Amino acid sequence: METLPIAAADNSLLKLESQLCFPFYAVSRQLTKAYQPYLQALGLTYPQYLVFLLLWERQELTVKELGGNLLLDSGTLTPLLKRMEQRQWLSRRRDPRDERSVIIGLLPAGRALEAQAGSIPTQMLAKLHMSSAEVGALRVHLTHILAQLA
């Protein structure tokens, strides 16, 4: 039985410059790093900032809702939320209608951080040298990619 020669693989697809994943990875790291000075001034980490963005908008959410919106599991969220509770930024309580569910709510110190964080989006736009419209268009594309991967 005769074997056919194996065609050489097209290694151009294996070059870093050909990968879609690397720019996402690098941008994610650099963008998170760019937020650090603004968040450090408030005593926040980037994941804590994301939790606050949702709570400032909705006031109360379950851990499950937070995790679904932030794409984080409860094993990641629980220690984060405990640290935030220790700082008296938020409260955690069992839902009286469903004891399995934990409701996260803002406390006064957490609400007060909203005013202090108000300038962060504008400062980030300036740092990126992008208009609101450009950022909005980019968000649409990224949200589409997220939906495709979900």
C-alpha positions in Angstrom: 0.0 0.0 0.0 1.4 3.3 -1.0 1.3 6.3 1.3 0.7 9.8 0.0 3.1 12.5 1.0 1.7 14.8 3.7 1.5 18.4 2.5 3.5 20.9 4.5 1.3 22.7 7.0 0.7 26.4 6.3 2.5 27.8 9.3 1.6 31.4 8.5 -1.6 30.9 10.5 0.6 30.1 13.5 2.4 33.4 13.6 1.6 35.7 16.5 0.8 38.5 14.0 -1.9 36.2 12.5 -3.7 35.6 15.8 -6.8 37.5 16.8 -6.4 36.5 20.4 -3.2 38.3 21.0 -4.4 41.9 20.4 -7.4 41.2 22.6 -5.1 39.8 25.4 -2.6 42.7 25.1 -5.3 45.4 24.9 -7.1 43.9 27.9 -3.9 44.0 30.0 -2.9 47.5 28.9 -6.4 48.9 29.4 -6.7 47.5 32.9 -3.3 48.9 33.6 -4.4 52.3 32.3 -7.3 52.3 34.8 -5.0 51.6 37.8 -4.0 55.1 38.8 -7.6 56.4 38.8 -8.8 53.3 40.7 -5.9 53.3 43.2 -6.8 56.9 44.2 -10.2 55.5 45.3 -8.7 52.4 46.9 -10.4 50.1 44.3 -9.2 47.2 42.2 -10.4 46.9 38.6 -12.8 44.0 39.5 -14.3 46.0 42.4 -14.8 48.9 39.9 -16.8 46.6 37.6 -19.0 45.5 40.6 -19.6 49.1 41.5 -20.5 50.0 37.9 -23.4 47.5 38.1 -24.4 48.5 41.6 -24.4 52.2 40.9 -26.7 51.5 38.0 -29.1 49.0 39.7 -28.6 49.5 43.5 -29.1 45.8 44.3 -28.2 42.6 42.5 -27.9 39.0 43.4 -24.5 37.3 43.3 -25.8 35.3 40.3 -26.8 38.4 38.4 -23.5 40.1 39.1 -21.6 37.0 37.9 -23.7 36.7 34.8 -23.1 40.4 33.9 -19.4 40.3 34.7 -18.8 36.8 33.3 -17.4 35.7 36.7 -18.3 32.6 38.7 -19.3 32.7 42.4 -15.9 31.3 43.4 -14.3 34.4 42.0 -17.0 36.8 43.2 -17.5 35.7 46.7 -14.0 36.6 48.1 -14.1 39.9 46.1 -17.5 40.7 47.6 -16.4 39.8 51.1 -13.5 42.2 50.9 -15.9 44.9 49.7 -18.3 44.2 52.5 -15.4 44.4 55.0 -14.7 47.9 53.7 -18.4 48.7 54.3 -19.0 49.5 50.7 -21.8 47.0 50.2 -23.9 44.5 52.1 -24.6 40.9 51.5 -27.8 39.3 52.7 -29.8 36.2 51.9 -32.9 36.7 49.8 -35.9 36.0 52.1 -37.8 34.6 49.2 -35.0 32.2 48.3 -32.4 31.4 50.9 -30.0 30.1 48.3 -29.7 33.6 46.7 -27.5 36.3 48.1 -28.5 40.0 47.5 -25.7 42.6 47.2 -26.7 46.1 48.0 -24.8 49.4 48.2 -24.0 51.0 51.5 -23.4 54.8 51.9 -19.6 54.5 51.6 -20.1 52.6 48.3 -22.6 55.2 47.0 -20.1 58.0 47.9 -17.5 56.4 45.6 -19.8 57.0 42.6 -19.2 60.7 42.7 -15.5 60.3 43.1 -15.4 57.8 40.1 -17.5 60.1 37.9 -14.5 61.5 36.0 -12.8 58.1 35.2 -14.7 57.5 31.9 -13.7 60.9 30.6 -10.1 60.6 31.7 -9.9 57.2 29.9 -11.4 58.6 26.7 -8.7 61.3 26.8 -6.0 58.7 27.5 -7.2 56.6 24.5 -7.5 59.6 22.2 -10.8 58.3 21.0 -14.2 60.0 20.7 -17.3 58.7 22.4 -18.6 57.6 18.9 -15.4 55.6 18.2 -15.6 53.9 21.6 -19.3 53.2 21.0 -18.6 51.6 17.7 -15.8 49.5 19.1 -18.1 48.4 22.0 -20.6 47.2 19.4 -18.0 45.0 17.7 -16.6 43.6 20.9 -20.1 42.9 22.2 -20.9 41.0 19.0 -17.7 38.9 19.4 -18.6 38.2 23.0 -22.0 37.0 22.0 -20.5 34.7 19.3 -18.2 33.2 21.8 -20.8 32.7 24.6 
